[in-house]
Amino acid sequence: MIYQETLDYLFRQLPMFQRIGAVAYKKDLSNIRALCDLLGQPQTKYPTIHIAGTNGKGSTAHFLAAILQAHGLKVGVHTSPHYKDFRERIKINGQYASQQFVIDFVQNYRKDFEATQPSFFELAVAMSFEYFAQEKVDVAIIETGLGGELDSTNIVQPILSIITNISFDHQQFLGDTLPEIASAKAGIIKPNTPVVIGERQAETTSVFEQKAAQEKAKIIYASDHYEARFKHSNLHHTTYDTYRDNQLIYSSLQLNSIGNYQQYNLQTCLQAIEILNDSFVEIEEDKLRLGLANVKAMTRFLGRWQLIHERPLVLGDSAHNEAGIRSAVQFLKQMDYAQLHIVLNFSADKDLDKILPLFPEEATYYFAKADVPRGLVADQLMVAAQSHGLDGRAYANMQAALNDAKRSADEEHDLIYVGGSIYGLAEVL
């Protein structure tokens, strides 16, 4: 009960972007600096790897974590948001921080927090930093929330920075053009610290080059050197032949994921591992393969093409912006099914006129609202979808929508996809 009361305090008293959106976002590092001053600068007590980007941050973080864990390292991972359990944000070798740690952290510093008035995200970041310090991790992989330069995680001094890719998301905070968004993400590039850019993109390259030159940071584009070529996939693994500078280096490399959408994240991970091999840990191929083949079991990686149910087949995915959904729909079109059923929800701040045309008209739709204030009302989503030729019904909640999709789907031959927002997906995991 004490733990639940602590969570209630965190969720209800602190401004939380996951629930209420823009008013919880602070473009300022003063609070996180004050919190870390209070805690004795825990983020300086272990090496860090810092990851930004529009899509693929969480996947890349967990791939790296699994490989490093397979090499015997104690690896902290901070990601956001969480799906079911707040402690998903704070993991070491796939194990969540203890409930008692969360209770003690809040009780010990609550008066100080109330003086500082941090956001939910700022407090969660500080809590992660402190937990990793207390547990003496060998390395911590820190995922940004929004942006980079003014993200609360951006007080770390990493051994490696990673920016996965740039596409449109959270324009109200980061800017309306890809170079503007890239500039915000480039804020994680640190002096004399190598940075891996996952995908070379014409619109953003000059932004990264300029920032890297300014910081005297070595910049490496993973897509210039690595190519993961899809071979085949099942419900648990996807197999790639992986090339470096057109030379095969890993034949039939198994990745613990469904489908080939992780190609670029795998390439980014392998480029990052190459740098870490030179400066941090000696990478062994058998352990790299072991980590990538067992990412979910080793790290508790959730939410990306997650198998929710088998008969009928239900897959859930957390893609929630234009680029992520385009990739998800492309993958759906490659799958084999008689009829596609899509359980869909969105946050109210999404540009539906850009996102809804990406979805296939031949699917059957089940529209719902995630149980957060940011969620778009199901009837409004249905009307917007109908204007783009997507037909279906509105439901009171995500579970009701999924239940009806299961009743309607053929157990043997149909596919149900659950997507649109992280928060809606979390309700049916």
N, C-alpha and C positions, 0 to 999 in steps of 0.2 A: 504493500500500500504506500509506503514511503517513496518507493521508486515511481509509482504512478503519480503521486502528488508532485514529485520533482519534474516529471515530464509535463504535467499540466501547467506548472509554472513556466517552463521553457516555451511551451506552445502558445499559452494564452497571454503571458505578460510581455513577451519580447516580440517585436515586429518581425514577421516571418514571411519572406518573399514567396516561399512555397505555397503559402495559404492566401496572402492578401495582395501580393504583387508589388507594384512600383514603390508604394510608400514605405516599404521595408528595406529598400535598397539605399545604401549610403556610399556615395562616391568620395570616400575619405578614408585615410588610414589612421586617423588619430585614435579612434577607439581601440583598434586591435593593438596599436603600439602601447597604449595605456594598459591594456589587459596583460600584454606580455611583459611590460615593466613590472607589473604587480606579481607576476609569476616567476620572475627572474630570468626572462628571455629563454624559455625552454626550447624554442625553435633553433637555437644556436648549438645545441648539445648533441647533434647527430647530423650526418650528411643528409641532404634532401635532393630529390628530383622533382622539378616543378613543371606541371603540364597545363597548358592553355589550348584553346582552339574552339571552334564552333561545334563540331561533332567529333566523336571518337576519343574524347579525353578519358572517360571511364574505362573503355575497352583497352586502350593503350596502357593505362595505369595498372589494370589487372593482369594483362599479359606480362608486363615487366615484373610485377610482383611475383607471379608464379615462377618465372625463370629464376629470379634471385632467391626465392624460397627453396627452389630445387637445388641451389648451390649451397644451402645450409645457412642462409642469412635470416636474421630476424627483421622482417619487413613491415613497417607501418604503412597503412594506406588511409589517406583522408579523401573522401569523395562526397559529392552532394548532387541532388537531394537524396533523401532516403525513401525507400518504398514502404516497408512495414515497420521497421524498428529503427529508432533514432540512432542506435549504436552501429548501424551499417556505415555511418560516416567515419567511424573510428575503429579500425581493425588492425590487428597484428597477426600475420600469417593466417589470415582468414577467420580469426577469432575476434568477436566483438569485445570492446571494452566492457568491464563488468558493470552490473547495475550499481554496485556499491561505489565504484569510482565516480559514476555520474552523480549519485546522491552526495557523496562527500565533496566533490568539486563545487557543486551549487551551494551546499550548506556553508562551506568554508569561506566562500567569496561573495555570498549573495549581497551583503551590504555594500561591498566595493562595486559590484555590478550595478546596483541601483544608483550609485553615484555616477558611474560612467554612462549608464543607459545604452548598453550595446544592443545591436540587433541580434536576432536569433543566430544568424550565420556567423557573425563576429564571435559570439560566445562558443559556438560549435567549433570554430577554427582554433580558438585559444585552448579549448578543452582537448582537442586532438594533439596540439603541440605539447601540452603538459603530459598527456598520457604517454606519448611516445618517449618523452624524456624520462618519466618515472620508470618505464619498462625497459629503458636502455636499448632501443632498437639499433640495428646496424645501419639502417637507412630508412627514410620515410619518403613515400611517393605522395606528393601533395597536388591535388587537382584544384584548379581555380573554380570559382562559382561563375560569376559573370565577368567578362572582360579579362583584364590582366593588370594593367598599370595600377588601377585603383581598387583591385580586388583585395579582400582582407588577407588572403594568403600571401600577398606579394611583399611580405617582410622577410621571407626566407632568403638565404644566400646559397643557392643550390650548387651542386657539382655539375648539373646538367639541366638545361631548360629544353622543353619540347613544346612546339606549337603544331597541332595536328593538321588543321586546315582552316580556311576562312569562308564562311557563307553567311547568309542573312539570318539573324536572330537577335532579339532584344535591341532592335534599332533605336528604341527610345532612350537607351542608355549609352550605346556604343557608336551610333552614327548611322547614316542612311546609305553609305557607299561601302564597298568592300575595302578600299584603302583606309577609310576611317575606322572600320571595325578592326582591320589588321593593325592599325596604329595602337589601338587599345590593347590588343593581345600582345603586341611587341613589347609592351611595358614590362614583361617578365624577363626580357633579355638583360643579363647582368654583366658587369665588367669582367673581361677575361674569362668568361664562362661559356663553354660550347653550347650551341643551340641547334637542335634538330627541327627542321620544318618538314612536316609530313608530306605535303603536296606543293610542288612548285605551281603557282598560279600567276598568270600574266599581270593581273590587276594588283597583286600584293607584293610581288618580289622586291620592287624598289623600296617599299616601306621597311621590309625586314633587312635588306642590305644596308640601308642607311642607318638603322638602329644598331645593327651588329657592328658596323664600322665605328660608330660613335662610341660604343662600349668596348671596342677591341675584342669582340667575341667571335670565335670561329663559328661559321654558319655552314650547315650541311643540309642539303635537301634529300630526304630519303628516296623520293621518287626519281631522282637522278641516278641512283645507284642500285636500288633494290626493286625487284619485280617478283611478286607472288602470283604464279600462274595456277588458276583453279584446275583441279583434276576431277574431284567428285565430292559428294556430300551425303550425309545421312542426318538423322535427328540429333546426333550427339557430336559429330566431328565433321570438319571440312578439311580436305587434303589438298595441299599446294606443292608444286615444285617451285623452289625459291632460288632466284638468280641474283648475283651481285655483279654488276658491270658485265652482264650477259653471260656470266659463267655460273653453271649450276653449283650451288653450295649446299642446299638441303633438299634432297630428293624425298618426295612423298612426306612432307612435313605435315603432321596432324595438328589442327587447331580445334580446341574444344568449343566449337560454335556451329551454328546451322547456317549454311549458305556462304556465298562468296563475297558478301558485302563487307567483310572485314579485311579485304585485300590491302587497302591503304594503311589501316591500323597495324596490321602485321608487318608491313614494310617499315613503318615508322618505328615499331618496337625493335626490329632487327637492326636498324641503323643506330638506335639508341644503345642497344646491347653492344654493338661494335665499339662505340666510344667508351662505354663502361669497361669493356674488356681491356682497353688500353690504359685506363686510369684508375679503376676501382676494384674489379674482381675478374679473375681469370675464368672465362666462359668455356664450359665443356659441352660439346654437342649433345651427348646423351642426356645431360641434365636440362639443357635448353628444350629438347624434344619432350622430356618428361613434364616440364612445367607447362608448355603450351598445350599438351594433350590432356592436361588435368586442371585447367584454369578454374573451372567452376568449383570443383571439390577443394582445391587448395586455397582459393581466395574468397569464396562465397560471392561470386560475381552474379548479379541479378539483372534482369530487365531487358537484355538484348536478345531478341528472338528466343524467348524463354518458352520451353515446352510446358504448357499449363495442363493439358489434357490430351489423351491419345485417341479415344473413340467417342465422339469425333475428334479429329486433330485440331487442337487449339494452340496457337502460337501468339505470344504477346511481345510487343516491341515498344521501346521507349522513344523512338524517333518522333520529334515533335516540331521540327522546323522544316522549311522548304527543301533544303538539300537532303536532310535525313529522310524525309518522307519520300522524296523522289527515288532515293536509293532503295528504300523498303518496298515501294511499289514495283520497281524494276525486278527485285528479287521475287516478289509474289508472282509476277508474270512468268517466271521461269519454273515455277513449281507445278506439280501435276495434281489436279483435282477436277472433280466434276462441276462443282459450284463453289464459288467463293463467298463467304459471309464475313462482313466487316463490322465489328463493334467499335464505334467511333466516339471520341469525346475530345474537346479542345479547351484550352484556357481562353478566356474572353479577349485577351489582348493579341491573339493571332490574326494575321491577315488571311482570312479564309478565301478571298478571291484569288490569291496566289497558290494556296495549298489545295483546295478542294478540286480544281481541275486536274490534279495529278492522279486522282483516284479513278479506278475503272468503273465505267457506267454499268457493266454487266453484273457487278456484284450485288448482293442483297445487304442492305444497311440496317444497323440497329444503333440509334443515336441516344446518347445518355450524357448526363452531367456528372463530373467528378464532384465528390463531396468536399469541396473547398470553395471559399468565396470567389476565387479567381475563375472557377469553372463556368463555361458557357452553358446557358440554359438549353436543354435538349430540344425543345420546340424551335428555338431560334436556329440551332444548328441544323435541324431537319429542313427548315425553310431555305436556309442558305444553300444546303446541299442539293435540294430539289432544283434550285436555279441553275445548278451545274449538271443536271441530269442524273443525280444520284438519288435513288428512291429507297425509302425504308420507313420505319416507325420510330417514334420517340418513346423513351422509357424513363421511369422514375429514378433509376440509378444504374450503375454499371453492372451490378450482379444480376439485376432483372433482365437487362439487355443480353448479357451473356447466356443466361439460362434459356431465354427464348431462342437465341441462335443455336444452342445445343439441341433444343427440341426440334428445330426446323432442319438441321443439317443431317445429311446421310452419314451414318457412322463410319462407313467404309471408304467413301469416296470424296467427301467434301472437306473443305478447309475453313476454319474460323480464324480470323486475324483480329487481335485486340490492339488498338493503338490510338494515337492522336496526342496524348499527354501522359507524362510520367505518373501523375496523380491518379488518373483514372485506371491505368494499368495496375497500380499498387493495390487497388481495391479488390482485384480478382486474382492476385497471385496467391 
